[in-house]
Amino acid sequence: MCDQSLPLNGLRVMVVDSNLDCRDLLRMVLEDYGIETISATCVSEALEILKQVKPDVLISEICLPNEDGFSLMHKVKAFEIAEQVEIPAIALTTYDTNYDALSVGFCKQLLKPVDFDELITTVFCVTRQIQLVGAA
């Protein structure tokens, strides 16, 4: 497992995935590091939650029902502008199309099945980048 000393305790991460087993597994892994998780099953649910709880990181599956993760990211970017916040986002997908996810605003794309060490390191890195930019 990843270095348990990474300072992740207290972070709030929203996980958007239509698959219950995937959401639960991601929640368990993240919570092992002291990360608070919020779950959504689709774009509309994620946006409703986002209005009430601004997560530190968004992790979203690309293949979602009705609207996909690309649509979610476009709406999150509009939300960020309106609310003057920055929410780094990580895409999860079974497709190796890194360019597509990055082009719509995701910071990183991870392939499923997810390597949990890589996921935790990525969460740490994207939150660290935001902190460094904010301090500059």
Secondary structure as the mmCIF struct_conf table of DSSP 4:
data_model
#
loop_
_struct_conf.conf_type_id
_struct_conf.id
_struct_conf.beg_label_comp_id
_struct_conf.beg_label_asym_id
_struct_conf.beg_label_seq_id
_struct_conf.end_label_comp_id
_struct_conf.end_label_asym_id
_struct_conf.end_label_seq_id
TURN_TY1_P TURN_TY1_P1 GLN A 4 SER A 5
BEND BEND1 LEU A 6 PRO A 7
TURN_TY1_P TURN_TY1_P2 ASN A 9 GLY A 10
STRN STRN1 ARG A 12 VAL A 16
BEND BEND2 SER A 18 SER A 18
HELX_RH_AL_P HELX_RH_AL_P1 LEU A 20 GLU A 31
TURN_TY1_P TURN_TY1_P3 ASP A 32 GLY A 34
STRN STRN2 GLU A 36 ALA A 40
BEND BEND3 THR A 41 CYS A 42
HELX_RH_AL_P HELX_RH_AL_P2 VAL A 43 GLN A 52
BEND BEND4 ASP A 56 ASP A 56
STRN STRN3 VAL A 57 GLU A 61
BEND BEND5 ILE A 62 ILE A 62
BEND BEND6 PRO A 65 GLU A 67
HELX_RH_AL_P HELX_RH_AL_P3 GLY A 69 GLU A 83
TURN_TY1_P TURN_TY1_P4 GLN A 84 GLN A 84
STRN STRN4 ALA A 89 THR A 93
BEND BEND7 THR A 94 TYR A 95
HELX_RH_AL_P HELX_RH_AL_P4 ASN A 98 SER A 103
TURN_TY1_P TURN_TY1_P5 VAL A 104 GLY A 105
BEND BEND8 CYS A 107 CYS A 107
STRN STRN5 LYS A 108 LEU A 111
BEND BEND9 LYS A 112 PRO A 113
HELX_LH_PP_P HELX_LH_PP_P1 VAL A 114 VAL A 114
HELX_RH_AL_P HELX_RH_AL_P5 PHE A 116 ALA A 135
#
